[in-house]
C-alpha cells in the first residue's frame, strides 16, 4: 500500500512539474509589453482607466475580443510625454514567424487627427525591433503595437497591405458609435488624394477581425505631460 502511495505521489509530482513547465513555455511565447524609453531612460507605463462613459466603446471592444480569444489579447496603457522628448519603443517578438506592426494616431495641436503605419517588421527568428521619434507638438497620441503569427514574410493582413500599397497618412475626420456605445467607427480620408474623394468608414472591430492570428495588441496612450524645465 505504501508503495502504491509512493508511486501515486511521484506521478502527481511529475504531472505538476510537466504542467508548470508547459505554462512557463506558454508564457514565454506570449509577446510582452514593449519597452519604452524617454530621453534614453526606461519608463514604466500605467494601465489606462477605461471605466468612464466616454471610454465605453473602447472598453467593450477590449472585453469582447479578450473573451473571444480567452486571453488578454488587447491591453491598454498610458504614458506621459512632453514635446521635444526622445521617445523610443522596443517591441520584441518571442517566436519565429511573427510580424510586429506599429500604428500611430496623432491628435495634433490644431485638433486634427491622423493615422499612419510607421513600421511593420517580420521576424524569421525571435528578436527585437526599434521605433524612435522626437515628440513634436501634440494634444495626445496613441501607439498601437500588434503581434501576429503569420509564419511567412509575404503573408500580410489587409490593413498592412493597404498602408504598404503606397505610403499613406489617413485623416480621421470623426469617431462614431451607436446608441448603446457598443461600437466604434472611424470616418477617414487619405490626405494624399483630392478632398473631393469620398470619405470611408471602418468599424474598429473589423480592423481587428482582419488580423492574422493576433497574439497581442497593445494600445498605448501618450498624454501631454508638463514640459521640460528650461
C-alpha positions in Angstrom: 0.0 0.0 0.0 2.8 2.3 0.9 4.5 1.6 -2.5 1.3 2.4 -4.3 1.0 5.8 -2.4 4.6 6.5 -3.2 4.1 5.8 -6.9 1.0 8.0 -7.0 2.8 10.8 -5.2 5.8 10.7 -7.6 3.4 10.5 -10.5 1.4 13.6 -9.3 4.6 15.5 -8.7 5.8 14.7 -12.2 2.5 15.7 -13.7 2.5 19.0 -11.8 6.1 19.6 -13.0 5.1 18.9 -16.6 2.1 21.3 -16.4 4.1 24.0 -14.8 6.9 23.7 -17.4 4.2 23.9 -20.1 2.7 27.0 -18.5 6.2 28.6 -18.4 6.8 27.8 -22.0 3.4 29.2 -23.0 4.1 32.4 -21.0 7.5 32.7 -22.8 5.7 32.5 -26.2 3.4 35.4 -25.3 4.5 38.9 -26.6 5.3 41.2 -23.7 4.5 44.9 -23.4 7.2 46.7 -25.5 9.9 48.6 -23.5 9.5 52.3 -23.6 12.3 54.9 -23.1 12.1 58.7 -22.8 15.3 60.6 -23.4 17.3 57.4 -23.0 15.8 56.3 -19.7 13.4 53.4 -19.3 9.9 54.4 -18.2 7.0 52.4 -16.6 3.6 52.6 -18.3 0.4 52.6 -16.3 -2.8 50.8 -17.1 -5.2 53.1 -18.8 -8.5 53.6 -16.9 -11.5 52.7 -19.2 -14.2 52.9 -16.6 -15.8 56.2 -17.8 -18.8 56.6 -20.1 -16.6 58.2 -22.8 -14.4 55.2 -23.0 -17.2 52.6 -23.0 -16.9 51.8 -26.8 -13.2 51.1 -26.3 -13.8 49.2 -23.1 -16.4 46.9 -24.8 -14.1 46.4 -27.7 -11.4 45.2 -25.4 -13.7 43.0 -23.4 -15.3 41.5 -26.4 -12.1 40.5 -28.1 -10.5 39.2 -24.8 -13.5 36.9 -24.3 -13.3 35.7 -27.9 -9.7 34.8 -27.6 -10.0 33.6 -24.0 -7.0 35.8 -23.3 -5.9 39.3 -22.6 -5.5 39.9 -26.3 -5.9 43.7 -26.1 -4.2 45.7 -23.3 -4.4 49.4 -22.9 -1.7 51.5 -21.2 -0.8 55.2 -20.7 2.4 57.2 -20.6 3.0 61.0 -20.1 5.3 62.6 -22.6 6.4 66.2 -23.4 7.1 67.9 -26.7 10.8 67.6 -27.5 11.1 64.2 -25.7 13.0 61.5 -27.4 10.6 58.5 -27.5 12.0 55.0 -28.1 9.8 51.9 -28.4 11.3 48.4 -28.4 8.9 45.6 -29.2 10.2 42.0 -29.0 8.9 39.0 -31.0 9.2 35.9 -28.8 8.6 33.5 -31.6 9.9 32.9 -35.1 7.4 33.6 -37.9 5.9 36.7 -36.1 5.1 40.1 -37.5 5.2 43.2 -35.4 3.3 46.3 -36.7 3.1 49.7 -35.2 0.3 52.2 -36.0 0.2 55.7 -34.7 -2.8 58.0 -34.2 -1.7 61.6 -33.7 -4.0 64.2 -32.3 -2.3 67.4 -33.3 -2.3 70.8 -31.6 -4.9 72.2 -34.0 -7.3 69.4 -33.3 -6.6 67.3 -36.5 -6.2 63.5 -36.1 -4.1 61.3 -38.4 -3.5 57.6 -38.6 -0.2 56.2 -40.0 1.8 53.0 -40.0 5.4 53.9 -39.1 6.8 50.3 -39.3 5.9 46.7 -39.8 8.7 44.0 -39.3 8.6 40.3 -39.9 10.8 38.0 -37.7 12.2 34.8 -39.0 13.7 34.3 -35.6 12.8 35.8 -32.2 14.2 39.3 -31.9 13.6 43.0 -31.3 12.8 46.0 -33.4 13.1 49.7 -32.7 10.9 52.7 -33.3 12.2 56.1 -32.3 11.0 59.7 -32.7 11.2 63.1 -31.2 7.8 64.1 -29.9 6.5 67.2 -31.7 3.6 69.4 -30.9 0.6 67.4 -29.9 -2.5 67.1 -27.8 -2.5 63.3 -27.5 -1.1 60.3 -29.3 -1.8 56.6 -29.5 0.6 53.9 -30.5 -0.9 50.5 -31.4 1.6 47.6 -31.4 0.2 44.4 -33.0 1.9 41.0 -32.8 0.6 38.5 -35.4 1.8 34.9 -36.0 2.0 34.6 -39.8 4.9 32.2 -40.5 5.6 34.0 -43.8 7.0 37.4 -44.6 4.7 37.5 -47.6 1.6 36.9 -45.6 0.2 40.3 -44.6 -3.2 41.3 -43.4 -5.2 43.7 -45.5 -4.6 46.6 -43.1 -0.8 46.3 -43.7 -1.2 45.9 -47.4 -3.3 49.0 -47.6 -0.6 51.1 -46.0 2.2 49.5 -48.0 0.4 50.0 -51.3 1.8 53.5 -51.0 2.9 55.5 -48.0 -0.4 56.6 -46.5 -1.4 59.1 -43.9 -5.1 59.0 -43.1 -7.1 61.9 -41.7 -9.5 60.8 -39.1 -12.4 63.1 -39.5 -14.7 61.8 -36.8 -15.5 58.9 -34.4 -18.9 57.3 -34.5 -20.7 55.0 -32.2 -24.3 53.6 -31.8 -26.9 54.4 -29.2 -25.6 51.7 -26.8 -22.0 53.0 -27.2 -21.0 49.4 -28.0 -19.4 50.0 -31.4 -16.7 52.4 -32.6 -16.3 53.5 -36.2 -13.7 55.8 -37.8 -14.5 58.2 -40.6 -11.3 58.7 -42.6 -9.8 60.1 -45.7 -6.5 59.6 -47.5 -4.9 63.1 -47.4 -2.7 62.3 -50.5 -5.7 62.4 -52.8 -8.2 65.1 -53.6 -10.5 66.4 -50.9 -13.4 65.7 -53.2 -12.8 62.0 -52.9 -15.3 60.1 -50.9 -14.7 59.5 -47.2 -14.8 56.0 -45.9 -15.8 54.4 -42.6 -14.2 51.5 -40.9 -15.5 49.7 -37.8 -12.6 49.2 -35.4 -13.8 45.6 -34.8 -13.5 44.9 -38.5 -9.9 46.1 -38.4 -9.2 43.7 -35.5 -11.0 40.8 -37.4 -8.7 41.3 -40.4 -5.6 40.4 -38.4 -3.9 37.1 -39.0 -3.6 35.0 -35.8 -3.1 38.0 -33.5 -1.2 37.2 -30.3 -1.2 40.6 -28.6 -2.5 44.1 -29.3 -1.0 46.9 -27.1 -2.7 50.3 -27.2 -0.6 53.0 -25.5 -2.0 56.4 -25.0 0.6 59.2 -24.8 -0.8 62.1 -22.8 0.7 65.5 -22.7 2.8 66.0 -19.5 4.4 69.2 -18.3 7.2 70.4 -20.5 10.9 70.1 -19.7 12.3 72.7 -17.3 14.2 75.5 -19.2 
